[in-house]
């Protein structure tokens, strides 16, 4: 059986798709939630409820809303206007604390 020109084009397209997926699947760029005394209440709340949305409710107390709080980086997405904070949608908890 001979591999024709159309077969080679198909193989090339499939190879290109795999290469693109490999290139874009790099290292995780978001920071993990530190396992420290400041974030300990979030870890405990997640252990207790199993809900990331419940644990997210404590984030605005320190991040960007409190005077002297930890500001977000310049390109950080903003919170939805009327929606809840969804920090743990992108930022993962460290497994040792969960």
N, C-alpha and C positions, 0 to 999 in steps of 0.2 A: 504494500500500500504506500502510495506516494503522498507526501504532504505538499499540498498546493499553496499558491500565493494567498488565497483567502484564509487558509488554516494558519499560516504564519502571522497574518494581520490579527486574527482572533487571539492567538497566543500572545502577541505583543501587547494587545489591549489589556488582556487579563494580567500580564506581568506588570504593566504600567499601573493598573489599579492597586495591585498588591504593594508595589513600591511606594505609591502615594500614601496608602494606609500606614505603612511602616514609618515613613518620614513624619507624618503628622501625629503619630502616637508616641510622642516623646515623653519626657519626664513630667510629672504632675507639677504645675506651676503655682498652684494655690498653697498658701501656708497652712500647716496643721494648727489646731487649737493647742496652745501650750499646756502642758500638764504641770501647772504651778498653783500656788495658793489663790491667786486672783481668779483663775478659771475653774478651780475645784468645785464651786457650787454648780456650775453648768454640768460637769461630769456626774456629780451626785444626782442632780435632777434627771439627767438622762438615764442613769442606772435605775432610778426609782420609777420613772414613768415610761421609759422606753420610747419617748417622743422627742424628736429633734426640735419640733416646733415649740414644745414647752421649754426646752433648754435655750432656744433662741430668744426667749422673752427677757432673759437677763442681760443680753448683749448691749442694748442701748444705755444701760446704766453707766457704762464706762466708755463706750465707743461713740464719740462724736456728739453726744447730747449733753454730757455733764461738763461743767467748767473744769478745765485741766484734764479732760478725758483724752483718750487715745484717738487722734484724728485718722480718718481713712486716707489712703494714698490718693494722689490726684486723679488717676484713671479708675478708681474703684466705682463699681455701679452703685447708683443711689437706691435707697429704699423705695418700694412702690408707694405712691401717694397715700392711699388708704389701706395698704396691705401690711401684713406683719413683716418683721425682719426675718430673713431666711439665710442667716449666716452659715448654718450648718448644711445648707444645700451645696455649697462649694467647699467650705473649710471643713475638713474631716477631723474627728476626734482621734487622739492617739489611742491605739488599741490597748495599751497597758492600763489606761485609766478607765476603760469601759468594762 
